[in-house]
């Protein structure tokens, strides 16, 4: 049984970008908690700091000040090696563009994070990848190349790939931004259902008001802070 409470937490995050007269205070002391089984939508105008916050939470960038905890472990100021290991162990990413390797099959794309993590043997990785592709409705297209999949199908493969290592948190940056209304709803439904079934936290950045409306928690950001 998954423990209740926040799986991802940050406090007092500050981030500056640029130098000298062009230096910009992008994040201004942001604090946030992501609960298991909950979809959190971060909304706000372009340039308000949404994606910068997501990259901080995803350990892709370091804060200038503040702390980040994953599963109770302070990770924000750890070494690069420990941060990389934490990303592979705890986090899954879905971006606006699917970033599939199009010369590989759907199955091979989903197996790639597992190969890096090294927890399963070849048969185990293939079995898990097939199960994930079944869950996103692509069980009959496991051996299709990326070039043979539609845009909506490619993004569903990206969702399956994000879930490959059973992450505690799924971070999504405009995951439906390149999709039509039908596929947008399908991808959101997948993220929400799988998160709730598996006790994972979803944190997504979106400009789509319908996606925000259907999320469990909406956080509005403006000028580097939640409002």
Protein Blocks (a to p, Z undefined) as FASTA:
>chain_A
ZZedjfbdcehiacdedehjllccfbgoiacdddehiacddeddehilpmmmmmmmnopa
ccfbdcddeehiafklmcfklmmmmmmmmpccddfbloiafkbcfklmmmmmmmmnomac
fklmmmmmmmmmmmnopammmmgcfklpcfklmmmmmmmmmmmnopabdcdehkllmpcf
klmmmmmmmmmmmmmmnopacddddfbfklmmmpmbdcddeehiaZZ
